[in-house]
Structures are given as structure tokens and as C-alpha cells.
């Protein structure tokens, strides 16, 4: 069987601890003090969301979630559709684990593959932690394509 880089689907192999959380950081324009608590509560209502922080000063929303239960796309869609937050021209950062790196050169291949996805501004692979940080524009990026690029990056 050939070595293949695959996305960690949230399983901590051999530990029985459940899903490895992922974190998404979103820039959001127009956040108001009166809407921040409602926004955080709305996201925390979603099954699979573990923690939410809304920072009015930096206009950032950070959510930690279980990727086995909810997708990053669902968080973005909820913010835009249900909560009325404007994300179309902002930059988001998605931190996700990558499992089974076959070699260190795979990290470069993964970065190139992910950066080729429309709407992605940058991808940085951390070999020491087997994690990938992707900077992208939510409205312009299909996160399914990002996942597929990771899987194909070092096939």
C-alpha cells in the first residue's frame, strides 16, 4: 500500500479521546457590542461547536469545533445567513490537522496544492505538529476543494 497523506478526520488513533478539534478564525466587519453575545450564543447552539470567542476590538470571531460533527463551511454559512455578519471581503484562517505525512517534502506539496485553490491566500504546513494553517477568503473559497487538495498534495 502506497504512503498517502490524508486529512485527519478527527480521530486520535489509539487514545479513544474522540475528535481532534479544529479552529477557524474569521474577520468580521461591523460587529457591535449589542450583537456580540447573541452571535457567540448562536454559534454555540450549533452541535459540534466547542468554544466561541468574539472580539469586538479586532473584529475577529474564533470558533473551535469538532470536524466529525460540523464543517467549517457550516460555521461560515451560519454567520453570514443567520447572524448577518459580513465575511465576503475578509480573510479567514483555518487550522486543521493533517495525518500520515509520508515525508517532509510532502509539506511543500500540500502547501502548493492548497494555494492553488481559488480564494486561498496562503497555506503553511507545520511538520512538527502535523497541522496546516490556511488563509483564505470565505466567500471565494470552497473548503471541500481545500480538503481534496490536502489529500492530493502528497499522494
N, C-alpha and C positions, 0 to 999 in steps of 0.2 A: 504494500500500500504506500503510495507516494505521500511525502510530507505536504501538508496543506495548511495554510493559515486560515483560521475560521474565527468568526466573532464569538466571543464568549456569550453564550445565551443565558447567562446569569447563574450558572451552576458552579458552586465551589466544590470541585471534584474531591471526594473523599472526606469532606468536612461536615456534610449534612446541615449546613447553615442556611441553605436556601439561596436566593438570588443575590448576586453582587450588584449593589446599587449603581446606577449611572446618574450623572449630574448634568444639567443643562443650565446655561447662563444666558439670559436674554436681555438685551437693551430694549427698553420700552419708553417711548416718548409720551408725555402728557400724563404721567402718574400724578395723582392728587392725594393729599393726606386723608381725605374722607373716603377714598376708594381703596386705599392700600389694604386695610384689614379685610374688606369684602373680597378683594381679589385673592388674597392669601387663603381665605376660607374656601373660596370657590375651587381653587386648585387642590386643596387638601381634602375636599369632598370626593375627588376622583380616586377610585380604587387603584392602588399601586403607588400613589404618591406618598412618600415617607416624610418629607420635610420641605417647607417653602419659606423663603425669605424674600421680602420686598424692601428694597432700599430706595427711598424717595430721592435722596440727595444724588446718588449715582445713576438713578433711573434704571436699576437692574433688578431682575427677578431671577432667583436661583432656586431650582427645584431638584430634589433628589428623588429618584423613582426606581421602581422595580421593573426592569425591561421585560420580564416574563409576563407582566400583568398589563402594562400600559406602554405605549410607544411614545417617543419624543414628539412625533408628529401630532399626537392627540393633545399633548400639553400646549403646543403652539396653536392648534386649531381652537382649543377651549379659550385661550387668551384672546384670540382675535374675534371669534364668533360670539362666545357667551359673555366675555368680560369687556369687550370693546377696546382692547388695548391695541395700539398701532405698532406693529412689528415689521411692516413691509420694507422699511428703509434702514433697519437696524442690523447690527451684527450680533450673532449668537455664537456661543461656544458650547460644544457638546463633548463631554469626557466619556469615553467608553472603553471597556476592557477588550483586549484582543488576546485570544488564546492560541496556543500551539505555534509560536513562531518557529519556523524551521531553521532560520539563520538570521544573522544580524543584517545582511543585505536585504532581507525581506522588509525591514522597516522602511527603507528608502523606496522600495517598490510600492509598498502600501501608501506612503505619502504621495507619490506621483499619481497613483491610480485615483486616490480620493481627491487630489487637487484638480484632476481632470473633470470632475463632476461639476455641472453648471451651478453657479451660485456659491461654490466653495472658494474661500479666500486663502485658506492655508490649512495644512494638516501637519501635526507634529507627533511622531511616534516616540514613545519612551520605552526603550527595550528593557530597562531595569524593572519597570513596573508593568510591562505588557499592557500599556494603555495608549490610547490615541486621543489627541485633542484636535477637534475640527472647528475652524472658524468659518461661518457661513451666513448668508442672508436667508432667513426663514422663508420668505415669500418666493425666492428664486431657486430653492434647493429641494430636491426630492431625497429625503433621508433614506428611503429604500435603496436608491442608487448609491448612496454613500456606503450602506451596509454591503451591497453587492461589490462595490469597488474594493472594500477591505478584504472580502473573501477571495476576490480575483487577484489581489495585489501580489501574492506570492504563491500562486497555485502551481 
